[in-house]
């Protein structure tokens, strides 16, 4: 099988307050880390406008190969900014309303059934904020509890407010608590395609994605991270609804990284999303690679997403398991391992050392993206991905489409 010389990537980032320019800057930093680890050169061009899918070109080069990749970023920063830009009281109230909708529409039980750690992730920000509110309330009511005169509230109420605003909230925001409130509003919107202009926004993304897929390439990689996997399923599923033969004759790899599709799909109103997951699973022209990591609590570890969405008869995603500990130095891993959001981002960040999974290699190397389905720590490509490595070429030939 020939190596990839020209690739088009549609990348759907997770729920982060980053626009396309920030994602490009992150990609460049990560690509330089990967290039240093694997001994190749990389050049990342400037960001260019392309509707809802602005792109930048990446040129990688080794001893006897060169690959050009055009990476389109379909971020949802506009929606994130809209949700996070509202007054505190609105964000908190709407967050708890979203949590109630998730629980009442079957999400809570579904999370604990299929990935109990994700269930805890769901509960965490709302429970933490409730603790802060109750603690502040107890400070305000302390004079009453101790039988002190009513005028004592003149001091206790301001003290309670000060505790909440200047002690509790700064600590809670270190854990991105209110940002997670907004994340669940986004999940409800992606499930029911209502609120925050979700349906119109997906339509706009689909138009730009369809135009990007007209670009000639040896391989098309549709990569998605976290919440971005639900967005990608909606956008690509919508295109397949309209053009069932869209990918015929193309090498297409749909890669979900720390996927949170089930965050939305387990909600009862998510019938359209579940249907589109089925279209992806049944599409013979798509190789679906689902990347999981045990130490990442913010995804559905080992869950078979197509089956859970009601499509047991379709082609199930090929699940591969990665270990972030093997991608980073021991000091670096020790520094991030207790930060669950930072760990969750590692799928799209650069490595310190060579490892079986590398986001830059997936999106910008000569290796077909489908070949990552067979990499192990003891069975990795050589240092330059050289064409003269007969054993490596034979192995990659066996996994290509």
HELIX and SHEET records of a PDB file:
HELIX    1   1 UNK A   20  UNK A   38  1                                  19    
HELIX    2   2 UNK A   77  UNK A   84  1                                   8    
HELIX    3   3 UNK A   88  UNK A  104  1                                  17    
HELIX    4   4 UNK A  107  UNK A  114  1                                   8    
HELIX    5   5 UNK A  116  UNK A  140  1                                  25    
HELIX    6   6 UNK A  142  UNK A  145  1                                   4    
HELIX    7   7 UNK A  150  UNK A  152  5                                   3    
HELIX    8   8 UNK A  153  UNK A  162  1                                  10    
HELIX    9   9 UNK A  163  UNK A  168  3                                   6    
HELIX   10  10 UNK A  169  UNK A  174  1                                   6    
HELIX   11  11 UNK A  177  UNK A  192  1                                  16    
HELIX   12  12 UNK A  198  UNK A  212  1                                  15    
HELIX   13  13 UNK A  228  UNK A  242  1                                  15    
HELIX   14  14 UNK A  261  UNK A  265  1                                   5    
HELIX   15  15 UNK A  271  UNK A  282  1                                  12    
HELIX   16  16 UNK A  305  UNK A  308  1                                   4    
HELIX   17  17 UNK A  324  UNK A  326  5                                   3    
HELIX   18  18 UNK A  330  UNK A  336  1                                   7    
HELIX   19  19 UNK A  340  UNK A  345  1                                   6    
HELIX   20  20 UNK A  346  UNK A  348  5                                   3    
HELIX   21  21 UNK A  359  UNK A  364  1                                   6    
HELIX   22  22 UNK A  369  UNK A  373  5                                   5    
HELIX   23  23 UNK A  390  UNK A  397  1                                   8    
SHEET    1   A 8 UNK A  41  UNK A  44  0                                        
SHEET    2   A 8 UNK A  55  UNK A  61 -1                                        
SHEET    3   A 8 UNK A  66  UNK A  73 -1                                        
SHEET    4   A 8 UNK A   6  UNK A  12  1                                        
SHEET    5   A 8 UNK A 219  UNK A 225  1                                        
SHEET    6   A 8 UNK A 252  UNK A 257  1                                        
SHEET    7   A 8 UNK A 286  UNK A 292  1                                        
SHEET    8   A 8 UNK A 318  UNK A 321  1                                        
END                                                                             
